[in-house]
Each structure stands twice: as C-alpha cells, then as structure tokens.
Amino acid sequence: MIDVDAVVTWVDGADIAHAEKRSRYMKQSSSALHENAINPHRWVDNNELYYCLRSIHVNAPWIRRIWLVTDNQTPDLSPFSQSFRSKIQIVDHAEIFAGFTEFLPTFNSLAIESLIWRITGLADHFLYFNDDVFVASPVDRADFFRDGAPVLRGKWVDYSGLAASREQREDAALMNHYNQIRSAQLMGFDASNLFHGAHAIHPMNKSVMAQLFEDYRAEFVRNIAHRFRVTDQFLPQGLYNHASIRSGTYKTVGRRDHIHLASGAFEKWSTREVTDHLLKAAAPGIKFLCVNDLPDVEQNIPDARQLIEQIIGPDRNSVLQH
C-alpha cells in the first residue's frame, strides 16, 4: 500500500510583518500588477486551515503526513490533539526555494506550487490542498491514485477565444484560465482542447514534478521569479495534469464529486441558491468542498461554519483537544 502525504499552502495575510513586506514589494514593482495578483482576500486567513486539517483527519486519516508550507509563520494548531499535531510538519518557503532564494519573499501561489515537490521527506505520492479545500466525506487512496496513476478532476474546454483576446487578460476572474492555457501549451496541447483542472484536491507525484523541472527548467525559473501572479505563468497542477494525459498515465472520475463555491457567488445567485449549493456538499457522492471567500459566505449565511462542520462530519478520531 502506497504512502500518501498532503501538502497544504497557508499564510496569515493579516500578520503585520507579512502585510508590511507585501506592501513594500508591491510598491517596488516596475510594472502594474494584475488585480487578481494583489486582491487582499488572496492572503486573508479566515481559519479555513482549521476546517481543512480537520477534514483530512476525519475523512482521510490514512494520510501519512501533512506538510504546511508557509512564509516564516506558525499556524495555531492548539485546537488539535497532540497525536494529530505530530503528523503535521511546518515547511518554510526558504526550504523549497533552496538555490533560488533570490526570488523570496514571494506572494505568488503559482511560484510556491512550482516547488512544493522539493519538500525534504515528502512521499512520492502526495495530495496538494489549498487551505480553503475540505474533504467532505470519507475517501481512500483510490479516490486519488489508481494503479499508480493520478485521478484527475476537471473538464475538457475550448479556450481558443480567450487565448486570442488581449482585453480579457485583465479580467481578475479569468487569470486562472490563462494560467491553465499556458500549462497546456507547454505540454503541446492547443487552447482549443485542454483539460481545465477543478478547484479540488490535486494528486501529484514528486518524481514526475522533479522530471518536469529538469525538462522545463527555464520555464520553472521564470514561473518562480514573479513575486506576484501574472497571466503568462503556468499553473503547476495544470502542467502535471497535461503531462499525465500526454503520457497516458491518468484516470478520471465518472461524475462530478466536488462542490466549488467561488468568490462572487452572491453576485450570481440568491442567498437561498448559494445555501442550496453549499448543502449539496453533504449529498452522497460528493467528496470535496472548496469555499473561496468564507467571510462573504458567512456574512450572507450566518451559520455557514456550522454547515461546513456538519458536511465534514463528527470528530470520530479524537482530532480535537478535549
């Protein structure tokens, strides 16, 4: 049975030192920064990490080790039991950027994701989490790796119109699309037919990422050189997905098994519709929930955190302090 680790990226953007450092480097930028790259909510900590970690322990207790990648910060793990905390390792950006520390500090998730595979001691099979992604029901290794191949979640799309548009590159909501386009192009896929990875948990192989780094070293260095996100960067998970597809070493799910509550949900839907969408995460067959803007959700749905706790499920394994 294979060992599988989890890698979770986290930062407390409200930390005074981090906020001052971020502001200083924004002012030093020689060119205008994309709205998506500097939106404050990108770094705000709303205690999503608590729900992410708790969901891992409750619904994926077989995960060997959890690596928290952060910027010289220590998250509050006091709500968790000592036995659970012993599974968690804190990794500073300086470790994964060894040999490339001239690009630190970074405030760019794409740069960080480009190097998470360099964590010392990381299992070859690992799951990459943003801290706003939660495991919504019990899962096992086969939900992520089958016959050694990653299980990919997403859909095939035609982004040729976006690729040709200069105006839409400035749309904050579309930056991820352009990052996915770049990832696909590097692997020889045209924008008219690429695999758009879902906002869920990403199964990855350390060895595959290491080989991609060797094969596309110049592209990786360009990717990590940006302190803030830019449209022309590639999405590392997207690069990995398309490399797996190109080699034929991948699986897909038969039906959508995740719920994504994106930022701006209340601009598109009524509160009732958003609530219904959130509650779908408790439906049979739904395994993952991503909530991009928890404060906005909570402002409109006061009991949102209680709903998330119910979706994750009860503490069956003494993850919490008593």
Number of C-alpha atoms within 10 A of each C-alpha: 4 11 14 22 22 23 25 24 21 23 22 18 19 14 14 10 10 19 14 13 14 18 12 11 15 17 11 8 11 8 8 8 14 17 15 20 18 18 11 12 15 16 19 17 18 16 14 21 23 17 19 22 26 25 27 22 24 22 23 18 17 15 18 16 22 24 20 23 25 19 20 13 16 15 14 10 15 10 13 18 15 14 12 20 17 11 14 17 13 16 22 16 22 17 16 20 22 11 9 13 14 10 15 15 17 23 24 20 20 22 26 21 21 22 22 24 25 16 18 10 10 21 19 17 23 25 21 21 23 21 24 24 26 30 29 30 22 19 17 12 17 12 16 24 22 14 10 14 19 26 22 26 24 16 13 11 12 15 18 14 10 17 17 11 10 8 8 15 19 14 12 15 14 14 22 19 19 22 22 26 31 24 28 25 16 16 17 13 17 16 22 15 15 22 23 23 21 17 22 24 23 23 25 25 20 18 14 16 22 15 11 17 17 11 11 12 13 10 15 19 15 13 24 24 18 17 22 21 26 21 21 16 23 28 25 25 20 24 23 22 27 27 22 20 16 13 8 10 16 19 19 15 12 7 9 14 17 24 24 18 20 15 15 13 18 16 8 9 12 12 15 12 13 18 17 11 16 22 16 16 25 21 13 9 15 19 24 25 28 26 21 22 19 22 16 15 24 12 10 16 16 12 11 18 15 10 17 20 15 13 24 27 18 14 14 10 12 15 22 18 11 7
